[in-house]
Amino acid sequence: MAPDDGWLERLRLELAWFTGQPLLRSRGAGAILRFQHVRPRRSGSFQPLRQHEITPDFLDRAIRALKRWNYEFLGMDEVCRRAVTLPEKRRFVALTFDGASKDLISFAYPVLARHAVPFTLYIPTAFPDGVGEAWWLGLEQVIARESRISLMMGDREQRFTVTENAAKRALFSFLETWLRSLPPADLSIAIADLCTRYRIDLAALSREASMDWEDLARLAADPLVTIGSATVNYPGLANMKDAAALREMTMGKAVAEAAFRREVRHLAFPFGDRSSFRRSHVVMAEQADFVSAVSTIPGIVDTEGRTNLHALPRIAWNGRVRSLRMMRVLVSGVAFAPVKPALRASS
């Protein structure tokens, strides 16, 4: 979303609040919220990934507000049941976290446990194994440290000079979009080339940022925690052949089930936006025996099977929007168009 579009969107949501829409026209059964990172504010002027962060204090205030608004906190099993049954009086909210980031157990879990609310964690299993590549962290570090950057893009070497933070942010956005468009093998080669040139130890960086299996076992022991899968390597499925994409889903499920000795019923499509997965992947999720699959396409969950359980919408909450008024508008559903019949849940 362009900066001007973001400003207009915030204005639209604020106007919805002040006109009373969230109180008068709430729709659907409830909403699934998606978080990525929860940690204290960091110093440094170049932080392109800050938009994916909230602070522990904001998470605490958001949970308190949702309780005050009389939302019922659910795990994903109950979300799926509510999505195919008749409407209930109370609307629900489900808290979900993508990835196996270390900050979840360090900063988010103490808040969640104190409030005794259920939540779902979607794990890409290569990361607790210590072999996942958090390429976005390597890209961030290279651009933060360097003012002259060169890398191979296809068969040509490209050079960039970035001295101001605005230029660095623009370059990060450009290269992030380019890397996400590549097939996984090509992405791995490209980020390895970049990190090698500028002496970034991507493997160590990825391990340091991720929970290990011991951390995850602690979370899995909590009955309020639902463990879901986010494939093995967290690739953009749209950049893969169908057989490889299905293998990512089935292997991620199998590894998680072996690790936790329980059925893993829920999937998160990596990245989850419209460019990262296709309709065929929705079908694959059902073929891989997942009860549900969540996207990051914004929307609310409707009742009576009107929302596809294998393409569930989620409201991504991040560091760009910190207003609880906006959260109330979004979880009410008034900001989103009604679900189309074509998106009915499969039987």
SULCOR-V145520 format. One record per helix or strand. SS is the DSSP state (alpha for helix, beta for strand). FROM is the first residue (numbers start at 0). LEN is the number of residues. If there is no record, write none. Layout:
ss = [SS:SS]
from = [FROM:FROM]
len = [LEN:LEN]
This chain:
ss = [alpha:alpha:beta:beta:alpha:beta:alpha:beta:alpha:beta:beta:alpha:beta:alpha:alpha:beta:beta:alpha:alpha:alpha:beta:alpha:beta:alpha:alpha:beta:alpha:beta:beta:beta:beta:alpha:alpha]
from = [2:20:29:36:47:52:55:71:75:91:100:101:118:124:134:147:155:164:183:201:209:212:224:236:241:265:278:291:300:311:314:323:340]
len = [16:4:6:2:5:2:13:2:8:7:1:14:5:4:11:6:6:16:14:8:1:8:5:3:19:3:9:3:1:1:2:9:3]
